[in-house]
Amino acid sequence: MRQELQSLPKTLAEDVARNLVMVARLLDEDPEAAYGYSRVALRLASRVAAVREAAGFAAYANQKYSEALAEFRAARRMTGSVELWPVMADCERGLGRPEKALDMAGAPEVHKLDKAGQVEMRLVAAGARRDMGQLDAAIVTLQSPELASHSVQPWTARLRYAYADALLAAGREQEAREWFAKAVESDRDGSTDASDRLAELDGVEFMDALDEDEDEDESGSGSGGDVERSSAEDGDED
């Protein structure tokens, strides 16, 4: 990205870089704010591929799928890279076109993706199958050497989670529980809520700590009242 920005005048490059940094920082915690910064960067340097890509991800995070797809296509034209192919296909899903996403999953571009990109494409294809009500096909789509592998990769938790979720949707609860457990084992950075889903299947309920404290306070107040009434009653008896 720094190399791409070198094509701009220094002051302009610094302004664009600052906005791109804010996009990266806010994308997960405040996607709307990240989108605002991406629009500023886009206005300043729309001919820089990294800017178009960042704008695409910011739009994608805000479910502006048509806009995101347009930005991803622009970035791809500029770079010739296929790495955005899976997220472009997912934009098609977001636009209500799962058939188009499946067409992209079978395109020659997929063979040019690295392993992470191919796994991502498989996840998108499975999601498209589910969009179309084809649960069994979604399960089969996710069955792969990467799913069966015992090694943990950056994509392992998400792949196992998607497989467990598809099994659960198909009514295969026991198998789903096993795969949610495997997702928990591989989810080292908490990228999924697999532990919560597993707890739900096991019938474990979590209480909010704040609500629990409030209940205890109310209970304490009630007991105090009872004590006072008892004391008053004792006084009456005297």
C-alpha positions in Angstrom: 0.0 0.0 0.0 2.8 2.4 0.9 4.4 1.6 -2.5 1.1 2.4 -4.3 0.9 5.7 -2.5 4.3 6.8 -3.6 2.7 7.6 -7.0 1.0 10.6 -5.2 2.5 13.9 -4.1 3.9 13.5 -0.6 1.4 15.6 1.2 -1.5 14.0 -0.5 -0.1 10.5 0.1 0.2 11.3 3.8 -3.5 12.5 3.9 -4.7 9.4 2.1 -2.5 7.1 4.4 -4.0 8.6 7.5 -7.5 7.9 6.3 -6.6 4.4 5.3 -5.2 3.7 8.8 -8.4 4.9 10.3 -10.4 2.6 8.1 -8.3 -0.4 9.2 -8.6 0.6 12.9 -12.3 1.1 12.9 -13.5 -1.5 10.4 -14.5 -4.0 13.0 -15.6 -1.8 16.0 -17.2 1.1 14.1 -17.8 0.2 10.4 -19.9 3.3 9.8 -17.0 5.6 10.9 -14.6 3.5 8.8 -16.8 3.9 5.8 -16.7 7.7 6.3 -12.8 7.7 6.3 -12.8 5.4 3.2 -14.9 7.9 1.3 -12.4 10.7 2.1 -9.6 8.5 0.9 -11.5 7.6 -2.2 -12.2 11.3 -3.0 -8.5 12.0 -2.6 -7.0 9.1 -4.6 -9.6 7.1 -6.5 -6.9 5.8 -9.0 -5.0 4.0 -6.3 -6.0 0.3 -6.1 -5.4 0.0 -2.3 -7.8 2.9 -1.8 -10.5 1.2 -3.9 -10.0 -2.0 -2.0 -10.3 -0.3 1.4 -13.4 1.5 0.2 -14.8 -1.9 -0.9 -14.2 -3.5 2.5 -15.7 -0.5 4.3 -18.8 -0.6 2.1 -19.0 -4.4 2.6 -18.8 -4.1 6.4 -21.8 -1.7 6.1 -23.8 -4.1 3.9 -23.5 -1.8 0.9 -22.9 -4.7 -1.3 -23.5 -3.1 -4.7 -21.0 -0.3 -3.8 -18.6 -2.8 -2.4 -18.7 -4.9 -5.5 -18.1 -2.0 -7.7 -15.0 -1.0 -5.7 -13.6 -4.5 -5.6 -14.1 -4.8 -9.4 -12.2 -1.5 -9.9 -9.3 -2.7 -7.6 -9.1 -6.0 -9.5 -9.0 -4.2 -12.9 -6.1 -2.1 -11.6 -4.1 -4.9 -10.1 -5.1 -8.0 -12.1 -5.2 -9.9 -8.9 -7.8 -12.6 -8.1 -7.5 -12.4 -4.3 -10.8 -10.4 -4.0 -12.7 -13.0 -5.9 -14.3 -14.7 -2.9 -15.5 -11.5 -1.3 -16.8 -10.3 -4.7 -18.8 -13.6 -4.8 -20.1 -12.9 -1.3 -21.3 -9.5 -2.4 -23.4 -11.3 -5.1 -24.9 -13.3 -2.2 -25.6 -10.0 -0.3 -27.4 -8.7 -3.4 -29.7 -11.8 -3.5 -27.9 -13.5 -6.3 -26.6 -16.8 -4.9 -26.6 -18.4 -8.3 -24.1 -15.8 -9.5 -21.9 -16.6 -6.4 -22.0 -20.3 -7.4 -21.0 -19.5 -10.9 -18.0 -17.6 -9.6 -17.1 -20.5 -7.3 -16.7 -22.7 -10.4 -14.8 -20.1 -12.4 -11.1 -20.5 -13.5 -10.1 -17.7 -11.2 -10.6 -19.9 -8.1 -7.7 -22.1 -9.2 -5.4 -19.1 -9.0 -6.3 -18.4 -5.4 -4.0 -19.4 -2.5 -5.2 -21.9 0.0 -6.8 -19.3 2.2 -8.7 -17.9 -0.8 -9.9 -21.3 -1.9 -11.2 -22.0 1.6 -12.9 -18.6 1.7 -14.5 -19.4 -1.7 -15.8 -22.7 -0.4 -17.4 -20.9 2.6 -19.1 -18.5 0.2 -20.3 -21.3 -2.1 -21.7 -23.2 0.9 -23.5 -20.0 2.0 -25.0 -19.6 -1.4 -26.3 -23.2 -1.3 -27.9 -22.4 2.0 -29.4 -19.2 0.6 -31.1 -21.5 -2.0 -32.4 -23.9 0.6 -29.9 -26.6 -0.4 -28.7 -27.7 3.1 -27.3 -31.1 2.1 -25.4 -29.5 -0.8 -24.0 -26.9 1.6 -22.7 -29.6 3.9 -21.1 -31.5 1.0 -19.5 -28.3 -0.2 -17.8 -27.8 3.1 -16.4 -31.4 3.2 -12.8 -31.0 2.2 -9.3 -32.0 3.1 -9.0 -28.6 4.9 -12.0 -29.6 7.1 -10.6 -33.0 7.9 -7.1 -31.8 8.6 -5.8 -31.9 12.2 -3.5 -28.9 11.7 -4.9 -25.5 12.7 -4.7 -22.8 10.2 -6.1 -19.2 10.3 -9.3 -20.4 8.5 -9.8 -23.6 10.5 -12.2 -22.3 13.1 -14.4 -20.6 10.6 -14.6 -23.6 8.4 -15.4 -25.9 11.2 -18.0 -23.4 12.5 -19.7 -23.1 9.1 -19.8 -26.9 8.9 -21.3 -27.3 12.4 -23.9 -24.6 11.6 -24.9 -26.3 8.4 -25.3 -29.6 10.2 -27.4 -28.0 12.9 -29.6 -26.4 10.2 -30.1 -29.8 8.7 -31.2 -31.2 12.0 -28.1 -33.2 12.6 -27.6 -31.9 16.2 -25.2 -34.5 17.6 -22.8 -34.1 14.6 -23.2 -30.3 14.9 -22.2 -30.4 18.6 -19.0 -32.4 17.7 -18.0 -29.8 15.1 -18.8 -26.8 17.3 -16.5 -28.4 19.9 -13.8 -28.8 17.2 -14.3 -25.2 16.2 -13.8 -24.1 19.8 -10.5 -26.0 20.0 -9.1 -24.2 16.9 -10.6 -20.7 17.6 -7.5 -19.3 19.3 -8.4 -15.6 18.7 -12.2 -15.8 19.4 -13.2 -15.2 15.8 -16.4 -17.2 16.2 -19.0 -17.6 18.9 -18.6 -21.4 18.7 -18.3 -21.7 22.5 -21.6 -20.0 23.0 -23.3 -22.2 20.4 -21.8 -25.3 22.0 -23.1 -24.2 25.4 -26.6 -23.7 23.9 -26.6 -27.3 22.6 -25.5 -28.5 26.0 -28.3 -26.6 27.7 -26.1 -24.1 29.5 -27.6 -20.7 30.2 -25.5 -17.6 30.9 -26.8 -14.8 33.2 -25.6 -11.2 32.8 -23.5 -10.3 35.7 -25.1 -6.9 36.0 -28.6 -8.4 36.1 -27.4 -10.8 38.7 -26.1 -8.0 40.9 -29.3 -6.1 40.6 -31.3 -9.2 41.6 -29.1 -9.6 44.7 -29.5 -5.9 45.6 -33.3 -6.2 45.3 -33.2 -9.4 47.4 -31.1 -7.7 50.0 -33.5 -4.8 50.3 -36.4 -7.2 50.7 -34.7 -9.0 53.6 -33.9 -5.7 55.3 -37.6 -4.8 55.1 -38.6 -8.1 56.7 -36.2 -7.6 59.5 -37.6 -4.2 60.3 -41.1 -5.6 60.2 -40.1 -8.3 62.6 -38.6 -5.8 65.0 -41.7 -3.7 64.9 -43.8 -6.7 65.6 -41.6 -7.6 68.5 -42.1 -4.1 69.8 -45.8 -4.5 69.6 -45.7 -7.7 71.5 -43.7 -5.9 74.3 
